[in-house]
Amino acid sequence: MVQGFPEDDTLNRLRNELRTAFRRSGLQQSIDQRYALQTAHSTVLRFTTPLHCPDQLVAELRHHQHTPIGTFQVDTLELVYNDWYQRAADTVVLERYFLGCS
């Protein structure tokens, strides 16, 4: 898990626009179905088998919680249909949205 800290309100504005679009769409789900999204994290890997020492992993994550890893700018979003593990063979890009960032 990688923590993210947005530098402005762009992510929140995008989420609010998505919330509005979901309400208008008549779809049964919303982006806040489980909880209101407020974070900007990224899952950078998923384990394919159960961990043998999960406590050790948690200790390492805590140790490196505040270690900076750099920054990046997002210029494209993809709406995808995928399985939980986002396996390439099971992922279909439904739409790409270009954000107009330079």
C-alpha distances in whole Angstrom, upper triangle without the diagonal:
4,7,10,13,16,19,21,22,22,18,20,23,22,21,24,26,24,25,28,28,27,30,32,32,33,29,29,25,23,20,20,21,19,18,19,16,15,12,11,7,6,5,6,8,9,12,16,17,17,15,18,17,14,15,15,11,11,13,12,8,11,13,11,9,12,12,13,12,14,15,16,18,18,21,21,19,20,21,20,22,19,19,16,14,16,18,20,23,22,21,24,23,25,25,24,24,25,24,27,25,27
4,6,10,13,16,18,19,19,16,18,22,20,20,23,25,23,24,28,28,27,30,32,32,33,30,30,26,24,20,21,22,20,19,19,16,14,11,9,5,5,6,7,10,12,15,19,21,20,19,22,20,17,18,17,14,13,15,13,10,12,13,10,8,10,10,10,9,11,11,13,15,15,19,19,18,19,21,21,23,21,21,18,17,17,20,21,25,24,22,24,23,26,25,23,23,23,22,25,22,24
4,7,10,13,15,16,17,14,16,19,19,18,21,23,22,23,26,27,26,29,31,31,32,30,29,26,23,19,19,22,19,18,17,14,12,8,6,5,7,9,11,14,16,18,22,24,23,22,24,22,19,20,19,16,15,16,15,11,12,14,11,8,9,10,9,10,11,11,13,15,15,19,19,18,20,21,22,24,23,23,20,19,20,23,24,27,26,24,26,25,27,26,24,23,23,22,24,22,23
4,6,9,12,13,13,11,13,16,16,15,18,20,20,21,24,25,25,27,29,29,31,29,29,25,22,19,19,22,20,18,16,13,11,7,5,5,7,11,12,16,18,21,24,26,26,25,28,26,23,23,23,20,18,20,18,15,15,17,14,11,11,12,10,10,10,9,10,12,12,16,17,16,18,20,21,24,23,24,21,21,21,23,24,28,27,24,26,24,25,24,22,21,21,19,21,18,20
4,6,9,11,12,10,12,15,15,15,18,20,20,21,24,25,25,27,29,30,32,30,30,26,23,20,20,23,21,19,17,13,10,8,6,8,11,14,16,19,22,25,28,30,30,28,31,29,26,26,26,23,21,22,21,17,17,19,16,13,12,13,11,12,11,10,11,12,13,17,18,18,20,22,24,26,26,27,25,24,24,27,28,31,30,27,28,26,27,26,23,22,21,19,20,18,20
4,6,7,8,7,9,12,12,13,15,17,18,19,21,22,23,25,27,28,30,28,29,26,22,19,19,22,22,19,16,13,10,9,7,10,12,16,18,21,24,27,30,32,32,31,34,32,29,30,29,26,25,26,24,21,21,22,20,17,15,16,14,14,13,10,10,10,11,14,16,16,19,20,23,26,26,27,25,25,24,27,28,31,30,27,28,25,26,24,21,19,18,15,17,15,17
4,7,8,9,11,13,14,15,17,19,20,21,23,24,26,27,29,30,33,31,32,29,25,22,22,26,25,22,20,17,14,12,11,13,16,20,21,24,27,30,33,36,36,34,37,35,32,32,32,29,27,28,27,23,23,24,21,19,17,18,15,15,13,10,11,10,12,15,17,18,21,23,26,29,29,31,29,29,28,31,31,34,33,30,30,28,28,26,23,21,19,16,17,14,16
4,6,8,9,10,12,13,14,16,18,19,20,22,23,25,26,28,30,29,30,27,24,21,21,25,25,22,18,16,13,13,12,15,18,21,23,26,29,32,35,38,37,37,40,38,35,35,35,32,30,31,30,26,26,27,25,22,20,21,19,19,17,14,14,12,13,15,17,17,21,23,25,29,29,31,30,30,28,32,32,35,34,30,30,27,28,25,22,19,18,15,16,14,16
4,6,5,6,9,10,11,12,14,15,17,18,20,21,23,24,27,26,27,24,21,18,18,22,22,19,16,13,11,12,11,15,18,21,23,27,29,32,35,37,37,37,40,38,35,35,36,32,31,32,31,27,27,29,26,23,22,24,21,21,19,16,16,14,14,15,17,17,20,21,24,27,28,30,28,29,28,31,31,34,33,29,29,26,26,23,21,18,18,14,16,15,17
4,6,5,6,9,10,11,12,14,15,17,18,20,21,22,25,24,26,23,19,17,18,21,22,20,16,14,12,13,11,15,17,20,22,25,28,31,34,36,37,36,40,38,35,36,36,33,31,33,31,28,28,30,27,24,23,24,22,21,19,16,14,12,11,12,13,13,16,18,21,24,25,28,27,27,25,29,29,32,30,27,26,23,23,20,18,14,14,10,12,11,15
4,5,5,6,9,10,11,12,14,15,16,18,20,21,23,22,23,20,17,13,15,18,19,16,13,10,9,9,8,12,14,17,19,22,24,28,30,33,33,33,36,35,32,33,33,29,28,30,29,25,26,28,25,22,22,23,20,20,18,15,14,12,10,12,13,12,15,15,18,21,22,24,23,24,22,26,26,29,27,24,24,21,21,18,17,14,14,11,14,13,16
4,5,5,6,9,10,10,12,14,15,17,19,20,22,21,22,19,15,12,13,17,17,15,11,9,8,9,10,13,16,19,22,25,26,30,32,34,34,34,38,36,33,33,34,31,29,31,30,26,27,29,27,23,23,25,23,23,21,18,17,15,14,16,16,14,17,17,20,23,24,26,24,26,24,28,28,31,29,26,26,23,22,20,19,16,17,14,17,16,20
4,5,5,6,9,10,11,12,14,16,17,18,21,21,22,19,16,14,15,18,20,17,14,12,11,13,13,17,19,22,24,27,29,32,35,37,37,37,41,40,36,37,38,34,33,35,34,30,30,33,30,27,26,28,25,25,23,20,19,16,14,15,16,14,17,17,21,23,25,27,26,28,26,29,29,32,30,27,26,23,22,19,18,15,15,13,15,15,19
4,5,5,6,9,10,11,12,14,16,16,19,18,20,17,14,12,14,17,18,17,14,12,12,13,12,15,17,20,22,25,26,30,32,35,35,35,39,38,35,36,37,33,32,34,33,29,30,32,30,27,27,28,25,24,23,19,17,15,12,13,12,11,13,13,17,20,22,24,23,25,23,26,26,28,26,23,22,19,18,16,14,12,12,10,13,14,18
4,5,5,6,9,10,10,12,14,15,17,16,17,14,11,8,10,13,15,13,10,8,9,11,11,14,16,18,21,24,25,28,30,33,33,33,37,36,33,34,35,31,30,32,31,28,29,31,29,26,26,27,25,25,24,21,19,17,15,15,15,12,14,13,16,19,20,22,21,23,21,25,26,28,25,22,22,19,18,17,16,14,15,13,17,17,21
4,5,5,6,9,10,11,13,14,16,16,17,15,11,10,11,14,16,14,11,10,11,14,14,18,19,22,25,28,28,32,34,36,36,37,40,39,36,37,38,34,33,35,35,31,31,34,32,28,29,30,28,28,27,24,22,20,18,18,18,15,17,16,19,21,23,25,24,26,25,28,29,31,29,25,25,22,21,19,19,16,17,15,18,19,23
4,5,5,6,9,10,11,12,15,15,17,15,12,11,13,16,18,17,14,13,14,16,16,19,21,23,26,28,29,33,35,37,38,38,42,41,38,39,40,37,35,38,37,33,34,36,34,31,31,32,30,29,28,25,22,20,17,17,16,14,16,15,18,20,23,25,25,27,25,28,28,30,28,24,23,20,18,16,16,13,15,13,16,18,22
4,5,5,6,9,10,10,13,12,14,12,9,8,10,13,15,15,12,12,13,15,16,18,19,21,24,26,26,30,31,34,34,35,39,39,35,37,38,34,33,36,35,31,33,35,33,30,30,32,30,29,28,24,22,20,17,17,15,12,13,12,15,17,19,21,21,23,21,25,25,27,24,21,20,18,16,14,14,12,15,14,17,19,23
4,5,5,6,9,10,12,11,12,10,7,7,8,11,14,13,10,11,13,15,17,19,20,22,25,27,28,31,32,35,35,36,39,39,35,37,38,35,33,36,36,32,33,36,33,30,31,33,31,30,30,27,25,23,20,20,19,16,17,15,17,19,21,23,22,25,23,27,27,29,26,23,22,21,18,17,18,16,19,18,21,22,26
4,5,5,6,9,11,12,13,12,10,10,12,14,17,16,14,14,16,19,20,22,24,26,29,31,31,34,36,38,38,39,43,43,39,41,42,39,37,40,39,36,36,39,37,34,34,36,34,33,32,29,27,25,22,22,20,18,18,16,19,21,23,25,25,28,26,30,30,31,29,26,24,22,20,18,19,17,19,18,21,23,27
4,5,5,6,9,10,12,12,9,10,13,15,18,18,16,16,18,20,20,23,24,25,28,30,30,33,35,37,38,39,43,43,39,41,42,39,37,40,40,36,37,40,38,35,35,36,35,34,32,29,27,24,21,21,19,16,16,14,17,18,21,23,24,26,24,27,27,29,26,23,21,19,16,15,16,15,17,17,20,22,26
4,5,5,7,7,9,8,6,8,10,11,15,15,14,14,17,19,20,22,23,24,27,29,28,31,32,35,35,37,40,40,37,39,40,37,35,39,38,35,36,39,37,34,35,36,35,34,33,30,28,26,22,22,20,17,16,14,16,16,19,21,21,24,23,26,26,27,24,22,20,19,16,16,17,16,19,19,23,24,28
4,6,6,7,9,9,8,10,11,12,16,16,15,16,19,21,22,25,26,27,30,32,31,34,35,38,38,39,43,43,39,41,43,39,38,41,41,37,38,41,39,36,37,38,37,36,36,33,31,28,25,25,23,20,20,17,19,20,23,24,24,27,26,29,30,31,28,25,24,23,20,19,21,20,23,22,25,27,31
4,6,8,11,12,11,13,15,16,19,20,18,19,22,24,25,27,28,29,32,34,34,37,37,40,40,42,46,46,42,44,46,42,41,44,44,40,41,44,42,39,40,41,39,38,37,34,32,29,26,26,24,21,20,18,20,21,24,26,26,29,27,31,31,32,28,26,24,22,19,19,21,19,22,22,25,27,31
4,5,9,10,10,13,15,15,19,20,19,19,22,24,25,27,27,28,31,32,32,35,35,38,38,40,44,44,41,43,44,41,40,43,43,39,41,43,41,38,40,41,39,38,37,34,32,29,26,25,23,20,19,16,17,18,21,23,24,27,25,28,28,28,25,23,21,20,16,16,19,18,21,22,25,27,31
4,6,9,10,13,15,14,18,19,19,20,23,26,27,28,29,29,32,33,32,35,35,38,38,40,44,44,41,43,45,41,40,44,43,40,41,44,42,40,41,42,41,40,39,37,34,32,29,28,26,22,21,18,19,19,21,23,24,27,26,29,29,29,26,24,23,22,19,19,22,21,25,25,28,31,34
4,6,8,11,13,12,15,17,17,18,22,24,24,26,26,26,29,30,29,31,32,34,34,36,40,41,37,40,41,38,37,40,40,37,38,41,40,37,38,40,39,37,37,34,32,30,27,27,24,20,19,15,16,15,18,19,20,24,22,25,26,26,23,21,20,19,16,17,20,20,24,24,28,30,33
4,7,10,12,10,13,15,16,18,21,23,24,25,26,26,29,29,28,30,31,32,33,35,38,39,36,38,40,37,35,39,39,36,37,40,39,36,38,39,39,38,38,35,33,32,28,29,26,22,21,17,18,16,18,19,19,23,22,25,27,27,23,22,21,21,19,20,23,23,26,27,30,32,35
4,7,8,6,10,12,13,14,18,19,21,21,22,22,25,26,25,27,28,30,30,32,35,36,32,34,36,33,32,35,35,32,33,37,35,32,34,36,35,34,34,32,30,29,25,26,23,20,18,15,15,15,16,17,17,20,20,23,24,25,21,20,20,19,17,18,21,21,24,24,28,29,33
4,5,5,9,10,10,11,14,16,18,19,20,21,24,25,24,27,28,30,30,32,35,35,32,34,35,32,31,34,34,30,31,35,33,30,32,33,32,31,31,29,27,26,23,24,21,18,17,14,15,15,17,18,17,21,20,23,25,26,22,20,20,19,17,18,19,19,22,22,25,26,30
4,6,8,8,8,8,11,13,14,15,16,17,21,22,22,25,26,28,28,29,33,33,29,31,32,29,28,31,31,27,28,31,29,26,28,29,28,28,28,25,24,22,20,21,19,15,15,13,14,15,16,17,16,19,18,22,23,25,21,19,19,18,17,17,18,17,20,20,23,24,27
4,6,5,5,6,10,12,14,16,17,18,22,23,23,26,27,29,28,29,33,32,29,30,32,29,27,30,30,27,27,31,29,26,27,29,29,28,28,26,25,24,22,24,22,18,19,16,18,18,19,19,18,21,20,24,26,27,24,22,23,22,21,21,22,21,23,22,26,26,30
4,6,8,10,13,15,17,18,19,19,23,24,23,25,26,28,27,28,32,32,28,30,32,29,27,30,31,27,28,32,30,27,29,31,31,31,31,29,28,27,25,26,24,21,20,17,18,17,18,18,16,20,20,23,25,27,23,22,22,22,21,22,23,23,26,25,29,29,33
4,7,9,12,14,16,16,17,18,21,22,20,23,24,25,24,25,29,28,25,26,28,26,24,27,28,24,25,29,28,25,27,29,29,29,29,28,27,27,25,27,25,22,21,19,19,19,18,18,16,19,19,23,25,27,24,22,24,23,23,24,25,24,27,26,30,30,34
4,6,9,11,14,15,17,18,21,22,22,24,26,27,26,27,30,29,25,26,28,26,23,26,27,23,24,27,26,23,25,27,27,27,28,26,26,25,24,26,25,21,21,20,20,21,21,20,18,21,21,25,27,29,26,24,25,25,24,25,25,24,27,25,29,29,32
4,6,9,12,14,16,18,22,23,23,26,28,30,29,29,32,31,27,28,30,27,25,28,28,24,24,28,26,23,24,26,26,26,26,24,24,23,21,24,23,20,20,19,20,21,22,22,20,22,22,26,28,30,27,25,26,25,24,24,24,22,24,23,26,26,29
4,6,9,10,13,15,18,20,21,24,26,28,27,27,31,30,26,27,28,25,23,26,26,22,22,25,24,20,21,23,23,23,23,21,20,20,18,20,19,17,18,17,18,20,20,20,18,20,20,24,25,28,25,23,24,22,22,21,21,20,22,20,23,23,26
4,7,10,13,15,19,21,22,25,28,29,29,28,31,30,26,27,28,25,22,25,25,21,21,24,22,18,19,21,20,21,21,19,19,18,17,20,20,17,19,19,21,22,23,23,21,22,22,26,27,30,28,25,26,24,24,23,23,21,22,20,23,22,25
4,6,9,12,15,18,19,22,25,27,26,26,29,27,24,24,25,22,20,22,21,17,18,20,18,15,16,18,17,17,17,16,16,16,15,18,18,16,18,18,20,22,21,22,19,20,20,24,25,28,26,24,25,23,24,23,22,20,21,19,22,21,24
4,7,10,13,16,18,21,24,26,26,25,29,27,24,25,25,21,20,22,21,17,18,20,17,15,15,16,15,14,14,12,12,12,12,15,15,14,16,17,18,21,20,21,19,19,19,22,23,26,25,22,23,21,22,21,19,18,19,17,20,18,20
4,7,9,12,14,17,20,23,22,22,25,24,20,21,21,18,17,19,18,14,15,17,15,12,13,14,13,13,13,12,13,14,13,17,16,15,16,17,18,20,19,19,17,16,16,19,21,24,23,21,22,21,22,22,20,20,20,19,22,20,22
4,6,9,11,15,18,20,20,20,23,22,20,21,21,17,17,19,17,14,16,18,15,13,15,15,14,12,13,12,12,13,12,16,15,14,14,16,16,18,16,17,14,14,13,16,17,21,20,18,20,18,20,20,19,19,19,19,22,20,22
4,6,7,11,14,16,17,16,20,19,17,19,19,15,15,18,16,13,16,18,15,14,16,16,16,14,15,15,15,17,15,18,17,16,16,16,16,17,15,15,12,11,11,14,15,19,18,16,19,18,21,21,20,21,22,21,24,23,25
4,7,10,13,16,17,16,20,19,17,19,18,14,15,18,15,13,16,17,15,14,16,15,15,12,14,14,14,16,16,18,18,16,16,18,17,18,16,16,14,11,12,13,15,18,18,16,19,19,22,22,21,21,22,22,25,23,24
4,7,10,12,14,13,16,17,15,17,17,13,15,17,15,13,17,18,16,16,19,18,18,15,17,18,18,20,19,22,20,19,18,19,18,18,15,14,12,9,10,11,14,17,17,16,19,20,22,23,22,24,25,25,28,26,28
4,6,9,10,11,14,15,13,16,16,13,14,17,16,14,18,20,18,18,21,20,21,19,21,22,21,23,22,24,23,21,19,20,18,18,14,12,10,7,9,10,13,16,15,15,19,20,23,24,24,25,27,27,30,29,31
4,6,7,8,11,13,11,15,15,12,14,17,16,15,18,20,19,19,23,22,23,21,24,25,25,27,25,28,26,24,23,23,21,20,17,14,12,9,12,12,15,17,17,18,21,23,26,27,27,29,31,31,34,33,34
4,7,9,12,14,14,17,17,15,17,20,19,19,22,24,23,23,26,26,27,24,27,28,27,29,28,30,28,26,24,24,21,20,16,13,11,9,12,11,14,15,15,17,21,23,26,28,28,30,32,33,36,35,36
4,6,9,12,12,16,16,14,16,19,19,19,22,23,23,24,27,27,28,26,29,30,30,32,31,33,31,29,27,27,24,23,19,16,14,12,15,15,18,19,19,20,24,26,29,31,32,34,35,36,39,38,40
4,6,9,9,12,13,12,14,17,17,17,20,22,22,22,26,26,28,26,29,31,31,33,32,35,33,31,29,29,26,25,21,18,15,14,18,18,21,22,21,23,27,29,31,33,33,35,37,38,41,39,41
4,6,6,9,10,9,11,14,14,14,17,18,19,20,23,23,25,24,28,29,30,32,32,35,33,31,30,30,28,27,24,21,18,16,19,20,23,24,24,25,29,30,33,35,35,36,37,38,41,39,41
4,6,9,9,10,12,14,14,16,18,19,20,21,25,25,27,26,30,32,33,35,35,38,37,35,34,34,32,31,27,24,21,20,23,23,26,27,27,29,32,34,37,38,38,40,41,41,44,42,44
4,6,5,7,9,10,11,13,15,16,17,19,22,22,25,25,28,30,32,34,34,37,37,35,34,34,32,32,29,26,23,21,24,25,28,29,29,30,34,35,38,39,39,40,41,41,44,42,43
4,5,5,6,9,10,11,12,14,16,16,20,20,23,23,26,28,29,32,32,35,34,32,32,32,30,30,26,24,20,19,22,23,26,28,28,28,32,33,35,36,36,37,38,38,41,39,41
4,5,5,6,9,10,11,12,14,15,19,19,23,23,26,28,30,33,33,37,36,34,34,34,33,33,29,27,23,22,25,27,30,32,31,31,35,36,38,39,38,39,40,40,42,40,42
4,5,5,6,9,10,11,13,14,17,18,21,21,25,27,29,32,32,36,35,34,34,35,33,33,30,28,24,23,26,26,29,32,31,32,35,36,38,39,38,39,40,39,42,40,41
4,5,5,6,9,10,11,12,15,15,18,18,22,24,26,28,29,32,32,30,30,31,29,30,27,25,21,19,22,23,26,28,28,28,31,32,35,35,35,35,36,36,38,36,37
4,5,5,6,9,10,10,14,15,18,18,22,24,25,28,28,32,32,30,30,31,30,30,27,25,22,21,23,25,28,30,29,29,32,33,35,36,35,35,36,35,38,36,37
4,5,5,6,9,10,13,14,17,18,22,24,27,30,30,34,34,33,33,34,33,33,31,29,25,24,26,28,31,33,33,32,36,36,38,39,37,38,38,37,40,37,38
4,5,5,6,8,11,11,15,15,19,21,24,27,28,31,32,31,31,32,31,32,29,28,25,23,25,26,28,31,31,31,34,34,36,37,35,36,36,35,37,35,36
4,5,5,6,9,10,13,13,17,19,21,24,25,28,29,27,28,29,28,29,27,26,22,21,23,24,27,30,29,28,31,31,34,34,32,32,33,32,34,32,33
4,5,5,8,10,13,15,18,20,23,26,27,30,31,30,31,31,31,32,30,28,25,24,26,28,30,33,32,32,34,34,36,36,35,35,35,34,36,33,35
4,6,8,8,12,14,17,20,23,26,28,31,32,31,32,34,33,35,32,31,28,26,28,29,32,35,34,33,36,36,38,38,36,36,36,35,37,34,35
4,6,5,9,10,14,16,19,22,24,28,29,28,29,31,31,32,30,29,26,24,26,27,29,32,32,31,34,33,35,35,33,33,33,31,33,30,31
4,6,9,10,13,15,18,21,22,26,27,26,28,29,29,31,29,28,25,24,25,27,29,32,32,30,33,32,34,33,32,31,31,29,32,29,30
4,6,9,12,14,17,20,22,26,27,27,28,30,31,33,31,31,28,26,27,29,31,34,34,32,34,33,35,34,32,31,31,29,31,28,28
4,6,9,12,16,19,21,25,26,26,28,30,30,32,31,30,28,26,27,28,30,33,33,31,34,32,35,34,32,31,30,29,30,27,27
4,6,9,12,16,18,22,23,24,26,28,29,31,30,30,28,26,26,28,29,32,32,30,32,31,33,32,29,28,27,25,27,23,24
4,7,10,14,16,19,21,21,23,26,26,29,27,28,26,24,23,25,26,29,30,27,29,28,30,29,27,26,25,24,25,22,22
4,7,11,13,17,19,20,22,25,26,29,28,29,27,25,24,26,26,30,30,28,29,27,29,28,25,24,23,21,22,18,18
4,7,10,13,16,17,20,23,24,27,26,28,26,25,23,26,25,29,29,26,27,25,27,25,22,21,19,17,18,15,15
4,7,10,12,14,16,20,21,24,24,26,25,23,22,24,23,27,27,24,24,22,24,22,19,17,16,14,15,12,12
4,6,9,11,15,18,20,23,24,26,25,24,22,24,23,27,27,23,23,21,22,19,16,14,12,10,11,8,9
4,6,8,11,14,16,20,21,23,23,22,19,22,21,24,24,20,20,17,18,16,12,11,9,8,10,8,10
4,7,10,14,16,20,21,24,24,24,21,23,21,24,24,20,20,16,17,14,10,8,6,5,6,5,8
4,7,10,13,16,18,21,21,21,18,20,18,21,21,17,16,12,13,10,7,6,4,6,8,9,11
4,7,10,13,15,18,18,18,15,18,17,19,18,15,14,10,11,8,6,5,7,8,11,12,14
4,6,10,12,15,16,16,13,15,14,16,15,11,10,7,7,6,5,6,9,11,14,15,18
4,7,10,13,14,15,12,15,14,16,14,10,9,6,5,5,6,8,11,13,17,18,21
4,6,10,12,12,9,11,11,12,10,7,6,4,5,7,9,11,15,17,20,21,24
4,7,10,11,9,11,11,11,8,6,5,7,7,10,12,15,18,20,24,25,27
4,7,8,5,7,8,9,6,4,6,9,10,13,15,17,20,22,26,26,29
4,6,5,7,9,10,6,7,10,12,14,17,18,21,24,25,29,29,32
4,6,8,11,12,10,10,13,15,16,19,20,22,25,26,29,29,32
4,5,9,11,9,9,13,15,17,19,20,22,24,26,29,29,31
4,6,8,7,6,10,11,14,16,16,19,21,23,26,26,28
4,5,5,6,10,12,15,18,18,21,23,25,28,28,30
4,5,5,8,10,14,16,16,19,21,24,26,26,28
4,6,8,11,14,17,18,22,24,26,29,30,31
4,7,10,12,16,17,20,23,26,28,29,31
4,7,9,12,14,17,19,22,25,25,27
4,6,9,11,15,17,20,23,24,26
4,6,7,11,14,17,19,21,23
4,7,10,14,16,19,21,24
4,7,10,13,16,18,20
4,7,10,12,14,17
4,6,9,11,14
4,6,8,11
4,6,9
4,6
4
